[in-house]
Amino acid sequence: MHLYVAFLGGPLDGGRMGEGHEVVVVVASDPKAAKVRALAKWSGEGRGHVDAVQQIEMVDGYEIALAETGAGDRVTLDDYN
Protein backbone atom coordinates (compact mmCIF):
# COMPACT_ATOMS: atom_id res chain seq x y z
CA MET A 1 0.00 0.00 0.00
CA HIS A 2 1.13 3.52 -0.78
CA LEU A 3 0.20 7.06 0.22
CA TYR A 4 -1.33 9.22 -2.53
CA VAL A 5 -2.40 12.84 -2.68
CA ALA A 6 -5.15 13.65 -5.19
CA PHE A 7 -6.31 17.01 -6.55
CA LEU A 8 -10.05 16.83 -7.18
CA GLY A 9 -12.20 19.20 -9.20
CA GLY A 10 -15.90 19.63 -9.78
CA PRO A 11 -18.76 22.08 -10.25
CA LEU A 12 -19.08 25.08 -7.96
CA ASP A 13 -22.15 25.16 -5.75
CA GLY A 14 -25.01 27.58 -6.24
CA GLY A 15 -24.94 27.45 -10.03
CA ARG A 16 -21.78 29.57 -10.19
CA MET A 17 -19.59 29.26 -13.26
CA GLY A 18 -16.18 27.68 -12.80
CA GLU A 19 -14.77 24.78 -10.88
CA GLY A 20 -14.10 24.08 -7.22
CA HIS A 21 -11.09 22.07 -6.03
CA GLU A 22 -9.97 20.12 -2.99
CA VAL A 23 -6.99 17.99 -2.04
CA VAL A 24 -7.50 14.59 -0.43
CA VAL A 25 -5.11 11.95 0.89
CA VAL A 26 -5.71 8.21 0.39
CA VAL A 27 -3.92 4.90 0.83
CA ALA A 28 -4.14 2.53 -2.13
CA SER A 29 -2.24 -0.20 -3.92
CA ASP A 30 -1.81 1.70 -7.22
CA PRO A 31 -2.74 5.00 -8.91
CA LYS A 32 -5.95 3.60 -10.42
CA ALA A 33 -7.20 2.45 -7.01
CA ALA A 34 -6.10 5.79 -5.52
CA LYS A 35 -8.31 7.66 -8.02
CA VAL A 36 -11.34 5.57 -7.05
CA ARG A 37 -10.74 6.09 -3.33
CA ALA A 38 -10.08 9.80 -3.80
CA LEU A 39 -13.33 10.34 -5.72
CA ALA A 40 -15.22 8.76 -2.83
CA LYS A 41 -13.98 11.67 -0.68
CA TRP A 42 -15.27 14.40 -3.02
CA SER A 43 -17.36 16.69 -0.82
CA GLY A 44 -18.51 19.21 -3.41
CA GLU A 45 -21.77 19.34 -5.28
CA GLY A 46 -22.22 17.42 -8.48
CA ARG A 47 -19.85 14.92 -9.98
CA GLY A 48 -16.20 15.36 -9.08
CA HIS A 49 -13.20 14.25 -11.11
CA VAL A 50 -9.50 13.64 -10.47
CA ASP A 51 -7.26 16.35 -11.93
CA ALA A 52 -4.04 14.79 -10.59
CA VAL A 53 -2.82 12.00 -8.34
CA GLN A 54 0.70 11.63 -6.93
CA GLN A 55 2.28 8.86 -4.89
CA ILE A 56 4.13 10.31 -1.89
CA GLU A 57 7.21 8.52 -0.59
CA MET A 58 9.22 11.36 0.94
CA VAL A 59 8.51 14.91 2.17
CA ASP A 60 11.22 17.44 3.04
CA GLY A 61 13.78 14.68 3.47
CA TYR A 62 11.50 12.52 5.64
CA GLU A 63 10.49 9.08 4.42
CA ILE A 64 6.79 8.27 4.69
CA ALA A 65 5.86 4.98 6.38
CA LEU A 66 2.35 3.58 6.69
CA ALA A 67 1.07 1.62 9.69
CA GLU A 68 -2.43 0.15 9.64
CA THR A 69 -4.42 1.11 12.74
CA GLY A 70 -7.90 0.01 11.69
CA ALA A 71 -9.25 3.50 12.39
CA GLY A 72 -10.75 5.83 9.81
CA ASP A 73 -9.62 9.31 8.86
CA ARG A 74 -8.74 11.75 11.61
CA VAL A 75 -8.67 15.16 9.99
CA THR A 76 -8.67 18.51 11.75
CA LEU A 77 -9.04 21.42 9.37
CA ASP A 78 -7.19 24.62 10.12
CA ASP A 79 -9.26 27.76 9.65
CA TYR A 80 -6.81 30.02 7.88
CA ASN A 81 -9.32 32.77 7.09
C-alpha positions in Angstrom: 0.0 0.0 0.0 1.1 3.5 -0.8 0.2 7.1 0.2 -1.3 9.2 -2.5 -2.4 12.8 -2.7 -5.2 13.7 -5.2 -6.3 17.0 -6.5 -10.0 16.8 -7.2 -12.2 19.2 -9.2 -15.9 19.6 -9.8 -18.8 22.1 -10.3 -19.1 25.1 -8.0 -22.1 25.2 -5.7 -25.0 27.6 -6.2 -24.9 27.4 -10.0 -21.8 29.6 -10.2 -19.6 29.3 -13.3 -16.2 27.7 -12.8 -14.8 24.8 -10.9 -14.1 24.1 -7.2 -11.1 22.1 -6.0 -10.0 20.1 -3.0 -7.0 18.0 -2.0 -7.5 14.6 -0.4 -5.1 11.9 0.9 -5.7 8.2 0.4 -3.9 4.9 0.8 -4.1 2.5 -2.1 -2.2 -0.2 -3.9 -1.8 1.7 -7.2 -2.7 5.0 -8.9 -5.9 3.6 -10.4 -7.2 2.4 -7.0 -6.1 5.8 -5.5 -8.3 7.7 -8.0 -11.3 5.6 -7.1 -10.7 6.1 -3.3 -10.1 9.8 -3.8 -13.3 10.3 -5.7 -15.2 8.8 -2.8 -14.0 11.7 -0.7 -15.3 14.4 -3.0 -17.4 16.7 -0.8 -18.5 19.2 -3.4 -21.8 19.3 -5.3 -22.2 17.4 -8.5 -19.9 14.9 -10.0 -16.2 15.4 -9.1 -13.2 14.2 -11.1 -9.5 13.6 -10.5 -7.3 16.4 -11.9 -4.0 14.8 -10.6 -2.8 12.0 -8.3 0.7 11.6 -6.9 2.3 8.9 -4.9 4.1 10.3 -1.9 7.2 8.5 -0.6 9.2 11.4 0.9 8.5 14.9 2.2 11.2 17.4 3.0 13.8 14.7 3.5 11.5 12.5 5.6 10.5 9.1 4.4 6.8 8.3 4.7 5.9 5.0 6.4 2.4 3.6 6.7 1.1 1.6 9.7 -2.4 0.1 9.6 -4.4 1.1 12.7 -7.9 0.0 11.7 -9.2 3.5 12.4 -10.8 5.8 9.8 -9.6 9.3 8.9 -8.7 11.8 11.6 -8.7 15.2 10.0 -8.7 18.5 11.8 -9.0 21.4 9.4 -7.2 24.6 10.1 -9.3 27.8 9.7 -6.8 30.0 7.9 -9.3 32.8 7.1 
